[in-house]
Amino acid sequence: MAMIECENCGTMYDESLDHCPECLSSVHETNDDGEECGGIFEPVSVWIKDKGRPELICRCQFCGALKTEPIEEDDNPVTIMSIASRPLANPPFPVERLQELTDLMGGQGDMSGYYRK
């Protein structure tokens, strides 16, 4: 079994794996046109397609290409949870302006009737 060093974090791992089990990054060797890229694919999200296995969504830091890779049993669970929780920790909208945004969209701006049965 040949080992390689992760270009992102320096962890040594089995070259048969698609990505580093510690930081979950990999090297983007060639793009869709067959040209060399050499950028680092960084995991940006986690998804589950059609009740299947969870997968990482990865984006190349150099060219912006996207790809998915299955999550492997050796992958660091803390890193996976960190990636999966990013949208909750950093929502794509300003939480402090939620009331203002709701008003602008014509909503009531409160949830007073939401829980009534």
N, C-alpha and C positions, 0 to 999 in steps of 0.2 A: 504494500500500500504506500503510494507516494504522497508526501505531504507538501503543501504549498503555504506560503505566508499571505494572509489577507493584506491587500494594498491599502485598505482603509484603517484597520485597527491593529494589524500585526499578529493576530492570532494564527497559529499553525493549524491547518485542517486538511482532511483527506481531499485530494484533487478530484475525486469522483463526485463530490457534492456540488450542487449548482450555485451555492452561496456560502459565505462564512456563517457558521452556526452561532457565532457570538454577536456580531453587529448586523448580520443578515444582508450584507452588501456583497456585490460581485462586480467583476470587470465587464464593461460593455466592449466586446472585442470588435464586432463589425455591425454597421447599421443595416437598414433594409436594402440599401443599394449595394451592399457588399464592401463598402469602404471602411477602412479601419477607423475606430473612434478612440478607444482607450480610456473613456470616462468611467466613473464609478457609478454603478446602479445603486441607489440608496432606497431603502424601503420607506414608502410614504403612507401606506395604509394597509389594512387587512380587509379581505372580503370573503364571503362564502357564496359561491354561485350554485344555484339550484340545489340546495341542501347537500352539497358535496363537501369536499375537504376544504378547510380554510386555505387561502392563498395570500401571498404578499403581493402588493402592487408596488412596483419599483420604477423609479425615474432616473434616467442618466443625468448626472450633474453637469455633463459637458454639452450634450446635444438635445436633452429633454425627451428622448425616446422613452416610451412606457413599455413595461412587460409585466407578466404575472409569473409567480413561481410558487409551487406548493410549499406549505410549511412542513418541515421535517421534524421527526421526533427528537432529534438532537439539538434543535434550535433553542436558543436561550428564551425561556418563557417570560422572563422579566422584560427583555427587549421587545418581544411580541406584544405584551400588554401595554408597554410604553407607546408603541406605534398605534395600537388599536384605540387607546384613550386620548390621543391628540385632539380629535374633533371636540371632545367634551371639555378638555382643558383650554383649548383655544378655538372657540366657535368662529365660524366665518362671518360673523356680524358683531357689532358692538353691543354687548349685553346691557351696558348702562343706558343705551338709547332705545331699548326694546319698546318702551311705551310710546315714544315719539314715532318710531317706525310703524307700529301698529296703528296709530292714529292716521298717519299718512296713507296707509293702505285702506282706510275706511272701516277699520274694525272698531269694536266697542272699546278696546283698550283695557278691559278687565275680564275676569273669568267668573263673574258673579253668578251667571246662569249655567255655567259649564257642568257643575256637579249636581244640579237639581235632577231629581228623578221624575 
